């Protein structure tokens, strides 16, 4: 689901409504804490955009990013979102 682009892993999901999007973000927040690796993200109503990169490694994709991306992709809430194309 995540796509690698410009030294980042990116995911863009659309949910049924704001509550579903926020529930997903809450689950991701718990994962991020467990992984001690935190995403850059944006939320507008039912849209959630996540960007993963490792800043202290020079803003490149590392195993920390890949591990968190795999964990996010396994969340049940992720399956409820529609994957949208990333904007160019």
N, C-alpha and C positions, 0 to 999 in steps of 0.2 A: 504494500500500500504506500509506504513512504517512497518518495522519489529523490534520488540524489541529484543535486543541481547546485552549482556555484559553491562548492565546499560546504554544503549543508544537506541534511535530510529534511524533506518537506512533506507535509500532509495537509490536505484541505478537505474538511468534512462538513456536510450539511445535515442537520438533524430536523426532526419534526417541528420543534419549537425551542424557545429559549431555555426552558427547564431541562429538556433532554440534553441540550448542548452544555449547560452548566453542570449537570450530573456527570457527563463525560469528563469535563475539565476537573471536577472534584476527584474523580478516580485517577486521572493523570497526575494530579498534584500529589496524591499519596504515593504513586509509583516513583515520581521524581524525587521525593524525599527518601524513599527506600534506596534508590540508586545514587543518591547524592549528586544528581545531575539534573539541571533544571532547563526547561525549554523556553524559547522565545515563542510567544503565542499572541494571537489576536482573536477576539470574539466580538461579533456583531450579530445580535439576535440569535439566529439558529446556525450560524456559520462559525466554525472554529478552524483556525490555521495554526499549525505547529511548525516551528523550525528548530532543528537540532544541529548544533555545531559545538566544538570544544574550544572555548575562547582561550583558555590557558595553554592550548597546544598550537596557537597561532590561527585560530578560526578555520580549522579543518575538521573533517569527519574522522572520529576515532571510534574505538571499540565501545567507549562509554555511550556514544550516540547510537551506535548499532544495537547495543543491549537494551537501551531505553526504548528505541523504536520497536524492537521485537516484543517487548513487554506491553507497550501501548497497543500494538496490533492484536494481542491476545485478549484484551479487555472485551467482555461481552458488550459493553456500550459502544465500542468501535464498530461492531457489526450492525448497529442500528443507524449509523450515519452513512450517508451516501458520499462516496469519494468523488470529489469534483476535480476537474482539471486545474492545474496550477496556472496562474496568470504569468504570461511571459514577461 
